[in-house]
Amino acid sequence: MNWFTCRTEAKLSTFIRRQGDFADAAIPNVILVGLNLSKYTGEDILREIRNARHLVGVPVWVWNSSLSRRDEALLKDLEVSQFILKPSGLDQFMEIGKIIKDLLAGPRAG
């Protein structure tokens, strides 16, 4: 599994554009993005991801504290694979690891 952490929107944008330190970066298995960012909007980042040819087919998951109808329509339009609601309590937060692990494991034959 290819895993990168971009702690700033500028670093993420550099990664998406395959510039600088990320010029030869491997294609990630999944991209997890927050909607409420400080410098860019999550929508800007999602559109940039969807316009990057080398990221076509990479599942994009969005992480946010709420989901408005506008956000829901946007995520559908940008073909976001999964929405993860940020939990409000510690117990709920601890469940996020399990959710992500299950999502990464993919669908199970049943």
All heavy atoms as an XYZ file, in Angstrom:
874
protein
N       0.834     -1.170      0.000
C       0.000      0.000      0.000
C       0.883      1.238      0.000
O       1.853      1.322      0.737
C      -0.903     -0.016      1.240
C      -1.591      1.281      1.430
S      -3.230      1.287      2.116
C      -3.986     -0.149      1.478
N       0.541      2.199     -0.838
C       1.275      3.461     -0.904
C       0.594      4.470     -0.004
O      -0.600      4.722     -0.135
C       1.299      3.980     -2.344
C       1.973      3.010     -3.267
O       3.021      2.473     -2.933
N       1.380      2.758     -4.414
N       1.354      5.060      0.921
C       0.799      5.963      1.924
C       1.653      7.215      2.000
O       2.855      7.139      2.205
C       0.789      5.247      3.268
C       0.100      6.002      4.350
C       0.681      6.862      5.239
C      -1.274      5.980      4.671
N      -0.260      7.360      6.079
C      -1.475      6.835      5.768
C      -2.376      5.324      4.157
C      -2.716      7.043      6.341
C      -3.606      5.537      4.733
C      -3.771      6.388      5.809
N       1.035      8.373      1.818
C       1.710      9.660      1.938
C       0.874     10.536      2.843
O      -0.345     10.447      2.839
C       1.825     10.363      0.577
C       2.535      9.565     -0.457
C       1.831      8.800     -1.374
C       3.907      9.568     -0.533
C       2.471      8.054     -2.333
C       4.568      8.825     -1.487
C       3.850      8.069     -2.392
N       1.522     11.404      3.577
C       0.814     12.377      4.397
C       1.230     13.762      3.932
O       2.425     14.059      3.857
C       1.179     12.212      5.891
O       0.836     10.896      6.287
C       0.434     13.210      6.733
N       0.255     14.575      3.606
C       0.506     15.958      3.218
C      -0.172     16.836      4.254
O      -1.400     16.890      4.307
C      -0.039     16.228      1.823
S       0.734     15.239      0.544
N       0.618     17.471      5.076
C       0.072     18.242      6.195
C      -0.384     19.646      5.811
O      -1.008     20.326      6.607
C       1.088     18.305      7.316
C       1.410     16.925      7.852
C       2.151     17.009      9.169
N       2.579     15.705      9.605
C       1.823     14.848     10.278
N       0.599     15.166     10.583
N       2.288     13.679     10.637
N      -0.069     20.088      4.604
C      -0.531     21.398      4.153
C      -1.182     21.252      2.784
O      -0.883     20.321      2.030
C       0.625     22.412      4.036
O       1.505     21.990      2.991
C       1.390     22.542      5.348
N      -2.067     22.189      2.474
C      -2.727     22.163      1.177
C      -1.708     22.352      0.048
O      -1.830     21.751     -1.011
C      -3.804     23.243      1.089
C      -4.993     22.986      1.981
C      -4.883     23.678      3.325
O      -3.754     23.959      3.801
O      -5.925     23.936      3.934
N      -0.701     23.191      0.282
C       0.326     23.412     -0.738
C       1.079     22.117     -1.044
O       1.352     21.800     -2.201
C       1.294     24.501     -0.285
N       1.405     21.356     -0.009
C       2.096     20.072     -0.185
C       1.195     19.093     -0.936
O       1.653     18.373     -1.822
C       2.480     19.520      1.184
C       3.454     18.407      1.148
C       4.846     18.960      1.071
C       5.802     18.028      1.765
N       7.169     18.427      1.492
N      -0.089     19.084     -0.592
C      -1.034     18.200     -1.269
C      -1.143     18.569     -2.743
O      -1.127     17.701     -3.615
C      -2.407     18.267     -0.596
C      -3.513     17.418     -1.217
C      -3.113     15.947     -1.275
C      -4.804     17.597     -0.447
N      -1.220     19.846     -3.029
C      -1.298     20.300     -4.409
C      -0.039     19.899     -5.191
O      -0.120     19.464     -6.340
C      -1.494     21.818     -4.446
O      -1.759     22.247     -5.748
N       1.106     20.002     -4.554
C       2.370     19.581     -5.168
C       2.347     18.081     -5.451
O       2.784     17.629     -6.508
C       3.560     19.932     -4.247
O       3.566     21.346     -4.044
C       4.884     19.521     -4.856
N       1.796     17.315     -4.519
C       1.678     15.871     -4.715
C       0.760     15.565     -5.899
O       1.096     14.757     -6.762
C       1.138     15.202     -3.444
C       0.809     13.758     -3.636
C       1.819     12.813     -3.660
C      -0.492     13.350     -3.838
C       1.528     11.474     -3.862
C      -0.792     12.014     -4.038
C       0.222     11.078     -4.057
N      -0.403     16.207     -5.937
C      -1.367     15.953     -7.006
C      -0.752     16.285     -8.364
O      -0.939     15.557     -9.334
C      -2.658     16.770     -6.780
C      -3.379     16.279     -5.522
C      -3.582     16.694     -8.000
C      -4.472     17.210     -5.033
N       0.025     17.351     -8.426
C       0.635     17.794     -9.688
C       1.935     17.067    -10.032
O       2.518     17.320    -11.065
C       0.895     19.293     -9.624
C      -0.375     20.091     -9.561
C      -0.101     21.553     -9.397
N      -1.355     22.260     -9.214
C      -1.454     23.449     -8.670
N      -0.374     24.085     -8.267
N      -2.628     24.017     -8.529
N       2.381     16.197     -9.115
C       3.623     15.429     -9.301
C       4.817     16.361     -9.522
O       5.601     16.182    -10.442
C       3.487     14.439    -10.443
C       2.404     13.424    -10.204
C       2.426     12.341    -11.189
N       3.184     11.246    -10.596
C       3.265     10.049    -11.102
N       2.675      9.777    -12.222
N       3.947      9.116    -10.504
N       4.953     17.327     -8.625
C       6.035     18.291     -8.697
C       6.979     18.110     -7.523
O       6.646     17.454     -6.534
C       5.475     19.717     -8.682
C       4.591     20.028     -9.862
C       3.904     21.376     -9.724
O       3.690     21.879     -8.615
N       3.529     21.965    -10.842
N       8.165     18.705     -7.613
C       9.115     18.716     -6.499
C       9.425     17.327     -5.987
O       9.711     16.413     -6.763
N       9.347     17.163     -4.672
C       9.643     15.874     -4.027
C       8.709     14.756     -4.488
O       9.001     13.581     -4.285
C       9.519     15.996     -2.501
C      10.579     16.896     -1.899
O      11.599     17.141     -2.570
O      10.383     17.358     -0.763
N       7.585     15.115     -5.086
C       6.594     14.114     -5.480
C       6.608     13.799     -6.971
O       5.720     13.122     -7.484
C       5.195     14.572     -5.068
C       5.032     14.731     -3.590
C       4.899     15.989     -3.024
C       5.030     13.632     -2.763
C       4.748     16.142     -1.655
C       4.885     13.769     -1.382
C       4.745     15.027     -0.840
N       7.613     14.281     -7.695
C       7.675     14.074     -9.147
C       7.622     12.595     -9.518
O       7.017     12.229    -10.527
C       8.932     14.726     -9.719
N       8.243     11.743     -8.728
C       8.273     10.306     -9.020
C       7.505      9.486     -7.997
O       7.727      8.276     -7.872
C       9.732      9.824     -9.070
C      10.512     10.495    -10.190
O       9.952     10.626    -11.292
O      11.671     10.893     -9.963
N       6.593     10.125     -7.277
C       5.840      9.422     -6.241
C       4.940      8.355     -6.846
O       4.398      8.515     -7.937
C       4.994     10.413     -5.443
N       4.800      7.261     -6.113
C       3.900      6.192     -6.535
C       2.457      6.681     -6.466
O       2.121      7.588     -5.706
C       4.089      4.979     -5.632
N       1.614      6.068     -7.256
C       0.186      6.390     -7.229
C      -0.406      5.798     -5.952
O      -0.209      4.621     -5.662
C      -0.533      5.794     -8.463
C       0.116      6.275     -9.762
C      -2.023      6.118     -8.426
C       0.105      7.763     -9.973
N      -1.136      6.597     -5.177
C      -1.701      6.070     -3.924
C      -2.852      5.099     -4.191
O      -3.489      5.147     -5.245
C      -2.205      7.324     -3.213
C      -2.483      8.295     -4.311
C      -1.469      8.003     -5.378
N      -3.111      4.243     -3.221
C      -4.233      3.313     -3.318
C      -5.552      4.000     -3.007
O      -6.610      3.573     -3.467
C      -4.041      2.146     -2.336
C      -2.809      1.362     -2.662
O      -1.715      1.743     -2.271
N      -2.955      0.285     -3.397
N      -5.483      5.053     -2.208
C      -6.662      5.817     -1.822
C      -6.196      7.212     -1.402
O      -5.052      7.383     -0.971
C      -7.439      5.123     -0.678
C      -6.635      5.102      0.603
C      -8.794      5.740     -0.459
N      -7.065      8.194     -1.540
C      -6.766      9.561     -1.107
C      -7.841      9.962     -0.100
O      -9.036      9.843     -0.380
C      -6.752     10.541     -2.291
C      -5.667     10.137     -3.304
C      -6.545     11.975     -1.800
C      -5.717     10.923     -4.597
N      -7.414     10.427      1.063
C      -8.320     10.898      2.112
C      -8.133     12.405      2.243
O      -7.031     12.881      2.483
C      -8.006     10.203      3.442
C      -8.801     10.635      4.655
C     -10.279     10.330      4.482
C      -8.259      9.943      5.909
N      -9.231     13.149      2.061
C      -9.170     14.614      2.049
C     -10.224     15.178      2.990
O     -11.346     14.677      3.032
C      -9.461     15.154      0.624
C      -9.441     16.662      0.587
C      -8.487     14.594     -0.391
N      -9.872     16.233      3.690
C     -10.846     16.977      4.487
C     -11.532     18.015      3.618
O     -10.925     18.542      2.693
N     -12.791     18.319      3.912
C     -13.498     19.347      3.141
C     -13.173     20.753      3.614
O     -13.126     21.676      2.824
C     -15.016     19.149      3.243
C     -15.670     18.233      2.233
C     -17.179     18.253      2.391
C     -15.292     18.572      0.813
N     -12.972     20.917      4.908
C     -12.708     22.248      5.464
C     -11.211     22.426      5.657
O     -10.657     22.004      6.659
C     -13.450     22.433      6.786
C     -14.945     22.383      6.606
O     -15.464     22.865      5.611
N     -15.645     21.801      7.545
N     -10.599     23.065      4.689
C      -9.161     23.306      4.728
C      -8.927     24.793      4.927
O      -9.803     25.614      4.677
C      -8.519     22.813      3.423
C      -8.819     21.349      3.073
C      -8.314     21.023      1.673
C      -8.194     20.428      4.095
N      -7.725     25.137      5.347
C      -7.475     26.538      5.677
C      -7.123     27.406      4.467
O      -7.558     28.536      4.378
C      -6.367     26.640      6.722
O      -5.182     26.052      6.236
N      -6.354     26.884      3.529
C      -5.884     27.704      2.425
C      -6.723     27.532      1.160
O      -7.032     28.487      0.479
C      -4.425     27.349      2.132
C      -3.648     28.427      1.455
C      -2.185     28.067      1.428
C      -1.363     29.255      1.014
N       0.043     28.941      0.929
N      -7.057     26.315      0.845
C      -7.896     26.001     -0.303
C      -9.196     25.405      0.226
O      -9.268     24.969      1.359
C      -7.226     24.948     -1.199
C      -5.873     25.326     -1.719
C      -4.716     24.854     -1.115
C      -5.753     26.135     -2.832
C      -3.466     25.194     -1.609
C      -4.502     26.470     -3.328
C      -3.360     25.999     -2.708
O      -2.130     26.320     -3.193
N     -10.193     25.326     -0.635
C     -11.391     24.608     -0.220
C     -11.204     23.135     -0.563
O     -10.438     22.789     -1.469
C     -12.655     25.125     -0.937
O     -12.576     24.806     -2.328
C     -12.832     26.624     -0.737
N     -11.886     22.292      0.157
C     -11.851     20.873     -0.169
C     -12.319     20.635     -1.590
O     -11.830     19.757     -2.300
N     -13.284     21.448     -2.028
C     -13.778     21.337     -3.399
C     -12.651     21.589     -4.395
O     -12.515     20.861     -5.387
C     -14.920     22.320     -3.630
C     -15.481     22.258     -5.033
C     -16.667     23.188     -5.264
O     -17.199     23.758     -4.286
O     -17.059     23.325     -6.434
N     -11.825     22.612     -4.153
C     -10.686     22.895     -5.042
C      -9.765     21.685     -5.144
O      -9.346     21.292     -6.230
C      -9.875     24.094     -4.540
C     -10.625     25.404     -4.614
O     -11.577     25.517     -5.420
O     -10.261     26.328     -3.860
N      -9.449     21.110     -3.992
C      -8.543     19.960     -3.958
C      -9.181     18.762     -4.656
O      -8.526     18.072     -5.457
C      -8.154     19.606     -2.507
C      -7.344     20.739     -1.874
C      -7.410     18.281     -2.443
C      -5.980     20.998     -2.516
N     -10.457     18.507     -4.401
C     -11.135     17.378     -5.041
C     -11.168     17.540     -6.557
O     -10.940     16.580     -7.299
C     -12.556     17.230     -4.494
C     -12.660     16.758     -3.048
C     -14.088     16.886     -2.557
C     -12.155     15.335     -2.912
N     -11.427     18.747     -7.025
C     -11.441     18.985     -8.477
C     -10.043     18.782     -9.064
O      -9.899     18.221    -10.152
C     -11.968     20.374     -8.795
C     -13.451     20.498     -8.528
C     -14.077     21.741     -9.128
N     -15.458     21.865     -8.713
C     -16.464     21.147     -9.190
N     -16.234     20.253    -10.115
N     -17.697     21.317     -8.750
N      -9.034     19.228     -8.351
C      -7.660     19.041     -8.829
C      -7.319     17.546     -8.916
O      -6.714     17.091     -9.883
C      -6.685     19.767     -7.900
C      -5.307     19.887     -8.480
C      -4.403     20.832     -7.727
O      -4.871     21.581     -6.842
O      -3.199     20.812     -8.031
N      -7.746     16.783     -7.925
C      -7.519     15.328     -7.939
C      -8.226     14.714     -9.148
O      -7.644     13.913     -9.879
C      -8.019     14.681     -6.632
C      -7.117     15.080     -5.467
C      -8.084     13.155     -6.773
C      -7.691     14.747     -4.089
N      -9.476     15.072     -9.345
C     -10.257     14.474    -10.434
C      -9.753     14.892    -11.814
O      -9.988     14.199    -12.793
C     -11.745     14.803    -10.271
C     -12.385     14.019     -9.146
C     -12.180     12.544     -9.366
N     -12.795     11.728     -8.341
C     -12.289     10.583     -7.930
N     -11.170     10.127     -8.433
N     -12.890      9.880     -7.009
N      -9.055     16.012    -11.903
C      -8.503     16.455    -13.184
C      -7.094     15.913    -13.452
O      -6.558     16.121    -14.532
C      -8.490     17.988    -13.252
C      -9.886     18.554    -13.409
O     -10.729     17.959    -14.071
N     -10.142     19.696    -12.807
N      -6.513     15.250    -12.476
C      -5.161     14.685    -12.633
C      -5.261     13.317    -13.311
O      -5.793     12.373    -12.742
C      -4.490     14.569    -11.272
N      -4.759     13.226    -14.522
C      -4.857     11.982    -15.295
C      -4.280     10.787    -14.558
O      -4.814      9.684    -14.628
C      -4.166     12.138    -16.638
C      -4.897     13.038    -17.580
C      -4.236     13.049    -18.937
N      -4.883     14.055    -19.754
C      -4.247     14.806    -20.611
N      -2.957     14.659    -20.784
N      -4.896     15.695    -21.314
N      -3.186     10.989    -13.879
C      -2.523      9.858    -13.208
C      -3.298      9.374    -11.982
O      -3.010      8.310    -11.457
C      -1.085     10.218    -12.828
C      -0.974     11.314    -11.823
N      -1.163     12.644    -12.149
C      -0.716     11.281    -10.499
C      -1.026     13.379    -11.064
N      -0.748     12.583    -10.051
N      -4.300     10.127    -11.552
C      -5.099      9.714    -10.386
C      -6.479      9.176    -10.771
O      -7.285      8.860     -9.889
C      -5.233     10.881     -9.404
C      -3.913     11.381     -8.812
C      -4.151     12.605     -7.940
C      -3.214     10.277     -8.039
N      -6.731      9.046    -12.057
C      -8.002      8.476    -12.511
C      -8.140      7.072    -11.931
O      -7.215      6.269    -11.989
C      -8.073      8.447    -14.050
C      -9.245      7.609    -14.532
C      -8.163      9.853    -14.606
N      -9.262      6.806    -11.343
C      -9.520      5.488    -10.772
C      -9.098      5.321     -9.325
O      -9.440      4.327     -8.695
N      -8.359      6.280     -8.772
C      -7.967      6.199     -7.365
C      -9.164      6.613     -6.511
O      -9.716      7.706     -6.705
C      -6.751      7.110     -7.051
C      -6.446      7.109     -5.566
C      -5.532      6.686     -7.857
N      -9.593      5.760     -5.593
C     -10.723      6.139     -4.733
C     -10.374      7.347     -3.866
O      -9.262      7.451     -3.351
C     -10.939      4.908     -3.850
C     -10.162      3.810     -4.462
C      -9.086      4.429     -5.290
N     -11.337      8.247     -3.752
C     -11.164      9.432     -2.912
C     -12.193      9.366     -1.795
O     -13.380      9.192     -2.038
C     -11.336     10.732     -3.718
C     -11.240     11.943     -2.808
C     -10.297     10.808     -4.832
N     -11.701      9.484     -0.570
C     -12.557      9.510      0.606
C     -12.495     10.906      1.199
O     -11.448     11.541      1.213
C     -12.091      8.508      1.651
C     -12.045      7.088      1.192
C     -12.615      6.547      0.076
C     -11.372      6.022      1.840
N     -12.338      5.214     -0.005
C     -11.571      4.856      1.075
C     -10.616      5.925      2.994
C     -11.056      3.626      1.424
C     -10.103      4.697      3.352
C     -10.329      3.558      2.579
N     -13.620     11.371      1.686
C     -13.681     12.689      2.311
C     -13.994     12.525      3.786
O     -14.816     11.717      4.185
C     -14.736     13.574      1.616
C     -15.004     14.827      2.422
C     -14.271     13.940      0.223
N     -13.316     13.330      4.576
C     -13.396     13.329      6.035
C     -13.859     14.711      6.435
O     -13.249     15.709      6.064
C     -11.989     13.001      6.508
C     -11.529     13.319      7.866
C     -10.923     14.476      8.262
C     -11.544     12.460      8.994
N     -10.562     14.370      9.575
C     -10.934     13.144     10.048
C     -12.011     11.181      9.223
C     -10.786     12.586     11.302
C     -11.856     10.641     10.469
C     -11.252     11.334     11.490
N     -14.985     14.811      7.160
C     -15.484     16.117      7.554
C     -16.379     15.990      8.784
O     -16.851     14.901      9.108
C     -16.280     16.755      6.404
C     -16.352     18.253      6.510
O     -15.400     18.909      6.915
N     -17.476     18.816      6.134
N     -16.596     17.104      9.458
C     -17.394     17.092     10.690
C     -18.895     17.153     10.436
O     -19.678     16.907     11.346
C     -16.975     18.253     11.592
O     -17.137     19.472     10.902
N     -19.299     17.490      9.217
C     -20.724     17.529      8.891
C     -20.885     17.294      7.396
O     -19.932     17.341      6.635
C     -21.332     18.879      9.283
O     -20.742     19.910      8.515
N     -22.129     17.076      7.000
C     -22.422     16.860      5.583
C     -23.710     17.601      5.237
O     -24.794     17.186      5.621
C     -22.576     15.362      5.283
C     -22.835     14.998      3.819
C     -21.651     15.423      2.940
C     -23.064     13.505      3.675
N     -23.553     18.717      4.538
C     -24.719     19.487      4.105
C     -25.234     18.902      2.789
O     -24.557     18.115      2.134
C     -24.340     20.956      3.906
O     -23.479     21.080      2.787
N     -26.410     19.321      2.391
C     -26.948     18.858      1.100
C     -26.059     19.322     -0.040
O     -25.862     18.605     -1.012
C     -28.371     19.354      0.911
C     -29.334     18.615      1.804
C     -30.736     18.963      1.505
N     -31.570     18.209      2.441
C     -32.851     18.125      2.357
N     -33.480     18.748      1.399
N     -33.537     17.423      3.234
N     -25.515     20.532      0.075
C     -24.601     21.041     -0.956
C     -23.359     20.162     -1.029
O     -22.911     19.791     -2.102
C     -24.202     22.482     -0.662
C     -23.279     23.052     -1.729
C     -22.568     24.330     -1.267
N     -21.636     24.803     -2.241
C     -20.427     24.289     -2.465
N     -20.006     23.247     -1.799
N     -19.616     24.798     -3.371
N     -22.794     19.846      0.147
C     -21.608     18.975      0.189
C     -21.923     17.605     -0.398
O     -21.129     17.041     -1.143
C     -21.101     18.805      1.618
C     -20.500     20.068      2.195
O     -20.179     21.001      1.423
O     -20.368     20.134      3.429
N     -23.085     17.089     -0.051
C     -23.486     15.767     -0.544
C     -23.559     15.762     -2.071
O     -23.070     14.846     -2.731
C     -24.832     15.390      0.065
C     -25.208     13.959     -0.147
C     -26.460     13.570      0.634
O     -27.058     14.416      1.323
O     -26.832     12.396      0.526
N     -24.149     16.813     -2.658
C     -24.244     16.924     -4.115
C     -22.854     17.064     -4.739
O     -22.556     16.449     -5.765
C     -25.128     18.109     -4.500
N     -22.011     17.843     -4.093
C     -20.643     18.029     -4.579
C     -19.879     16.707     -4.584
O     -19.215     16.365     -5.564
C     -19.906     19.047     -3.700
C     -18.413     19.196     -3.968
C     -18.176     19.870     -5.307
C     -17.747     19.963     -2.837
N     -19.974     15.964     -3.488
C     -19.245     14.699     -3.383
C     -19.728     13.707     -4.436
O     -18.931     12.976     -5.019
C     -19.391     14.118     -1.984
C     -18.860     14.986     -0.844
C     -19.028     14.276      0.490
C     -17.426     15.396     -1.063
N     -21.018     13.719     -4.691
C     -21.567     12.835     -5.730
C     -21.046     13.261     -7.098
O     -20.605     12.429     -7.896
C     -23.089     12.865     -5.694
C     -23.730     11.921     -6.668
C     -25.241     11.935     -6.540
C     -25.861     10.962     -7.530
N     -27.315     10.958     -7.438
N     -21.073     14.563     -7.364
C     -20.613     15.102     -8.645
C     -19.140     14.778     -8.888
O     -18.734     14.495    -10.015
C     -20.827     16.620     -8.670
C     -20.395     17.254     -9.980
O     -20.841     16.775    -11.050
O     -19.619     18.224     -9.937
N     -18.336     14.807     -7.828
C     -16.900     14.554     -7.954
C     -16.535     13.092     -7.721
O     -15.368     12.753     -7.589
C     -16.125     15.469     -7.003
C     -16.202     16.950     -7.379
C     -15.576     17.819     -6.306
C     -15.552     17.207     -8.724
N     -17.552     12.242     -7.681
C     -17.366     10.797     -7.581
C     -16.500     10.384     -6.388
O     -15.602      9.548     -6.497
C     -16.794     10.242     -8.879
C     -17.695     10.499    -10.071
C     -17.095     10.048    -11.386
O     -16.005      9.458    -11.400
O     -17.739     10.298    -12.415
N     -16.798     10.997     -5.252
C     -16.118     10.626     -4.015
C     -16.611      9.240     -3.608
O     -17.804      8.966     -3.610
C     -16.375     11.668     -2.908
C     -15.927     11.165     -1.551
C     -15.671     12.971     -3.264
N     -15.674      8.362     -3.292
C     -15.990      6.963     -3.008
C     -16.601      6.747     -1.637
O     -17.428      5.859     -1.450
C     -14.725      6.115     -3.110
O     -14.109      6.297     -4.353
N     -16.171      7.552     -0.662
C     -16.600      7.318      0.716
C     -16.577      8.625      1.490
O     -15.655      9.421      1.340
C     -15.663      6.315      1.391
C     -16.018      5.927      2.790
C     -17.270      5.073      2.859
O     -17.508      4.243      2.000
N     -18.063      5.289      3.882
N     -17.582      8.827      2.331
C     -17.603      9.962      3.241
C     -17.470      9.427      4.654
O     -18.199      8.515      5.041
C     -18.910     10.760      3.110
C     -18.998     11.888      4.092
C     -18.331     13.075      3.857
C     -19.714     11.756      5.267
C     -18.384     14.113      4.772
C     -19.781     12.789      6.191
C     -19.107     13.963      5.932
N     -16.545      9.982      5.405
C     -16.339      9.582      6.798
C     -16.650     10.788      7.676
O     -16.016     11.830      7.551
C     -14.899      9.097      7.043
C     -14.570      7.906      6.139
C     -14.696      8.744      8.519
C     -13.115      7.493      6.157
N     -17.634     10.634      8.531
C     -18.021     11.701      9.446
C     -17.068     11.713     10.634
O     -16.877     10.687     11.296
C     -19.458     11.476      9.922
C     -20.065     12.557     10.801
C     -20.173     13.872     10.038
C     -21.447     12.117     11.261
N     -16.459     12.879     10.877
C     -15.575     13.007     12.036
C     -16.401     12.804     13.303
O     -17.439     13.422     13.471
C     -14.915     14.389     12.086
C     -13.842     14.601     11.082
C     -13.231     15.983     11.271
C     -12.196     16.283     10.236
N     -11.622     17.626     10.398
N     -15.940     11.946     14.169
C     -16.697     11.672     15.392
C     -16.570     12.800     16.406
O     -15.611     13.558     16.399
C     -16.047     10.397     15.916
C     -14.671     10.424     15.358
C     -14.750     11.135     14.045
N     -17.563     12.865     17.293
C     -17.556     13.909     18.310
C     -16.962     13.429     19.635
O     -16.570     14.239     20.461
C     -18.974     14.422     18.540
O     -19.816     13.347     18.919
N     -16.875     12.129     19.847
C     -16.340     11.601     21.098
C     -15.194     10.634     20.875
O     -14.969     10.151     19.761
N     -14.465     10.349     21.926
C     -13.293      9.481     21.837
C     -13.659      8.073     21.377
O     -12.989      7.504     20.515
C     -12.560      9.419     23.185
C     -11.303      8.545     23.218
C     -10.271      9.031     22.209
C     -10.706      8.517     24.606
N     -14.714      7.496     21.926
C     -15.113      6.147     21.529
C     -15.424      6.086     20.037
O     -15.007      5.156     19.347
C     -16.326      5.672     22.329
C     -15.995      5.406     23.793
O     -14.798      5.194     24.100
O     -16.924      5.410     24.615
N     -16.142      7.087     19.556
C     -16.473      7.135     18.135
C     -15.211      7.341     17.304
O     -15.066      6.755     16.238
C     -17.468      8.258     17.864
C     -18.809      8.043     18.528
C     -19.620      9.325     18.570
O     -19.062     10.420     18.629
N     -20.929      9.185     18.557
N     -14.304      8.161     17.806
C     -13.055      8.419     17.088
C     -12.248      7.133     16.940
O     -11.659      6.872     15.900
C     -12.233      9.493     17.813
C     -11.042      9.937     17.023
C     -11.178     10.870     16.015
C      -9.788      9.405     17.271
C     -10.082     11.279     15.259
C      -8.689      9.808     16.537
C      -8.837     10.750     15.528
N     -12.237      6.316     17.969
C     -11.480      5.062     17.932
C     -12.051      4.095     16.891
O     -11.341      3.240     16.378
C     -11.445      4.411     19.316
C     -10.738      5.266     20.367
S      -9.075      5.786     19.906
C      -8.211      4.242     20.100
N     -13.322      4.251     16.560
C     -13.955      3.399     15.547
C     -13.482      3.736     14.131
O     -13.605      2.921     13.226
C     -15.481      3.530     15.621
C     -16.091      2.852     16.819
C     -15.965      1.338     16.744
O     -16.236      0.766     15.676
O     -15.594      0.729     17.769
N     -12.952      4.943     13.944
C     -12.510      5.372     12.611
C     -11.447      4.424     12.058
O     -11.459      4.077     10.877
C     -11.980      6.824     12.638
C     -13.123      7.783     12.944
C     -11.304      7.192     11.324
C     -14.230      7.825     11.923
N     -10.526      3.994     12.900
C      -9.493      3.047     12.449
C     -10.103      1.784     11.875
O      -9.676      1.288     10.835
N     -11.125      1.271     12.547
C     -11.808      0.063     12.064
C     -12.509      0.335     10.737
O     -12.441     -0.482      9.809
C     -12.816     -0.426     13.096
C     -13.537     -1.700     12.687
C     -14.575     -2.096     13.717
C     -15.326     -3.352     13.360
N     -15.776     -3.489     12.007
N     -13.156      1.475     10.623
C     -13.848      1.832      9.382
C     -12.863      1.902      8.230
O     -13.075      1.321      7.160
C     -14.606      3.169      9.539
C     -15.773      2.999     10.508
C     -15.085      3.696      8.188
C     -16.401      4.304     10.947
N     -11.749      2.590      8.441
C     -10.748      2.728      7.380
C     -10.146      1.370      7.037
O      -9.971      1.035      5.867
C      -9.679      3.768      7.776
C     -10.314      5.154      7.800
C      -8.487      3.709      6.833
C      -9.441      6.263      8.302
N      -9.858      0.568      8.032
C      -9.319     -0.778      7.781
C     -10.292     -1.599      6.935
O      -9.887     -2.254      5.975
C      -9.046     -1.479      9.120
C      -8.458     -2.847      8.967
C      -8.229     -3.482     10.323
C      -7.758     -4.932     10.178
N      -7.639     -5.588     11.463
N     -11.570     -1.552      7.276
C     -12.578     -2.283      6.511
C     -12.687     -1.767      5.073
O     -12.807     -2.555      4.136
C     -13.944     -2.216      7.195
C     -14.004     -3.025      8.483
O     -13.093     -3.837      8.745
O     -14.975     -2.829      9.249
N     -12.625     -0.456      4.916
C     -12.706      0.124      3.574
C     -11.504     -0.281      2.732
O     -11.622     -0.580      1.549
C     -12.827      1.641      3.648
C     -14.165      2.168      4.148
C     -14.070      3.661      4.424
C     -15.266      1.876      3.138
N     -10.321     -0.275      3.346
C      -9.120     -0.655      2.616
C      -9.123     -2.135      2.236
O      -8.556     -2.533      1.211
C      -7.861     -0.342      3.439
C      -7.541      1.144      3.582
C      -6.403      1.338      4.566
C      -7.203      1.748      2.229
N      -9.780     -2.957      3.055
C      -9.852     -4.384      2.759
C     -10.733     -4.658      1.547
O     -10.581     -5.670      0.883
C     -10.382     -5.146      3.983
N     -11.627     -3.728      1.236
C     -12.489     -3.872      0.076
C     -13.678     -4.777      0.348
O     -13.851     -5.285      1.457
N     -14.487     -4.959     -0.684
C     -15.679     -5.778     -0.514
C     -15.325     -7.227     -0.251
O     -14.336     -7.745     -0.764
C     -16.423     -5.632     -1.850
C     -15.474     -5.001     -2.787
C     -14.339     -4.419     -2.000
N     -16.120     -7.835      0.578
C     -15.901     -9.243      0.914
C     -16.882    -10.101      0.152
O     -18.037     -9.719     -0.038
C     -16.111     -9.459      2.412
C     -15.070     -8.750      3.228
C     -15.202     -9.158      4.688
N     -14.180     -8.517      5.452
C     -14.393     -7.569      6.339
N     -15.611     -7.177      6.585
N     -13.391     -7.025      7.008
N     -16.408    -11.244     -0.269
C     -17.299    -12.194     -0.946
C     -18.295    -12.728      0.079
O     -17.937    -13.014      1.205
C     -16.494    -13.336     -1.553
N     -19.509    -12.819     -0.303
C     -20.485    -13.238      0.694
C     -21.357    -14.232      0.188
O     -22.032    -15.002      0.097
